[in-house]
């Protein structure tokens, strides 16, 4: 199974997909050249995903300036982490900023506060032998 990529890269991938979807919808308007109102509808509908991708690219750019940059222990390249746990942008190695989650099974649920606290509590109980 293929490992998912870094969150920032996945968001950028969705934005790129929105551009191609918008272009495809606009291209469908060519088949309706004889009816100008239908062609205009397809052009406007195709413009919406392209504008949405512009907003997504701007948003992810603003998020990218506030992320934590760490050095991956596997490939030793610098990567940006969004949230508590994320994957390396280059080698897709699971990375975490939380010391209590190091060595545990990796899941992106650790980025959700109540799930992370529940998992940390389970880890503490297991260490104390209360399981």
C-alpha positions in Angstrom: 0.0 0.0 0.0 1.3 3.5 -0.9 2.0 5.8 2.0 0.2 9.1 2.0 2.2 12.2 1.5 2.7 15.3 3.6 -0.4 17.3 4.4 0.7 20.4 2.6 1.5 18.4 -0.5 -1.8 16.6 -0.4 -3.7 20.0 -0.2 -1.7 21.3 -3.1 -2.5 18.1 -5.1 -6.2 18.8 -4.5 -5.8 22.4 -5.7 -4.1 21.2 -8.9 -6.9 18.6 -9.5 -9.4 21.5 -9.2 -7.6 23.4 -12.0 -7.8 20.4 -14.3 -11.5 19.7 -13.4 -12.3 23.4 -14.1 -10.5 23.2 -17.5 -12.3 20.0 -18.4 -15.7 21.5 -17.6 -14.8 24.6 -19.6 -13.7 22.4 -22.5 -17.1 20.7 -22.5 -18.6 24.1 -23.4 -17.0 23.7 -26.9 -19.6 21.0 -27.7 -22.3 23.7 -27.2 -21.0 26.3 -29.6 -24.3 26.6 -31.3 -26.1 27.5 -28.1 -24.3 30.5 -26.5 -26.2 30.3 -23.2 -25.1 26.6 -22.6 -21.6 27.4 -23.6 -21.6 30.3 -21.1 -22.9 28.1 -18.3 -20.0 25.6 -18.9 -17.5 28.4 -18.9 -18.8 29.9 -15.7 -19.0 26.5 -14.0 -15.4 25.7 -15.1 -14.2 29.0 -13.7 -15.5 28.2 -10.2 -13.1 25.3 -9.5 -10.2 27.3 -10.9 -11.0 30.2 -8.6 -11.4 27.8 -5.7 -8.0 26.3 -6.4 -6.6 29.9 -6.3 -8.0 30.3 -2.9 -6.7 26.9 -1.8 -3.2 27.7 -3.1 -3.2 31.1 -1.2 -4.5 29.4 2.0 -1.9 26.7 1.9 0.8 29.2 1.2 -0.2 31.2 4.3 -0.3 27.9 6.4 3.1 27.0 5.0 4.7 30.1 6.5 3.6 29.1 10.0 4.6 25.4 10.0 7.4 23.9 11.9 10.4 22.9 9.9 12.3 19.8 11.1 15.0 17.5 9.8 13.9 14.1 8.9 15.9 11.4 10.7 15.6 9.0 7.7 16.6 11.1 4.7 18.1 14.0 6.7 16.4 16.7 4.6 14.3 19.5 6.0 10.5 19.1 5.8 7.5 21.0 7.1 5.2 19.4 9.6 1.6 20.5 9.8 0.0 19.4 13.1 1.4 17.0 15.7 2.1 14.1 13.3 2.9 14.2 9.6 4.9 12.5 6.9 8.2 13.6 5.5 7.7 15.4 2.1 10.6 13.6 0.6 10.8 10.0 1.9 7.3 9.8 3.5 8.7 8.8 6.9 6.2 9.3 9.7 7.3 12.2 11.9 5.9 13.5 15.2 6.5 16.5 17.4 5.0 14.9 20.5 7.6 13.1 22.6 4.9 10.8 24.1 3.9 9.5 20.7 7.4 8.5 19.6 7.7 4.8 18.8 3.9 4.3 18.7 1.9 3.1 15.7 1.5 6.1 13.4 -2.0 7.4 12.6 -3.1 10.9 11.6 -5.8 10.7 14.3 -3.1 12.1 16.7 -3.8 15.5 15.1 -7.3 15.6 16.7 -7.0 16.7 20.3 -9.4 14.4 22.0 -8.1 11.3 20.1 -4.5 12.2 20.9 -5.3 12.7 24.6 -7.1 9.3 24.7 -4.1 7.6 23.0 -1.6 9.2 25.4 -3.7 8.1 28.4 -3.7 4.5 27.0 0.1 4.7 26.6 0.5 5.9 30.2 -1.8 3.2 31.5 0.1 0.5 29.6 3.4 1.8 31.0 2.0 1.7 34.6 0.6 -1.8 34.1 -3.0 -0.8 34.6 -4.2 -2.2 31.2 
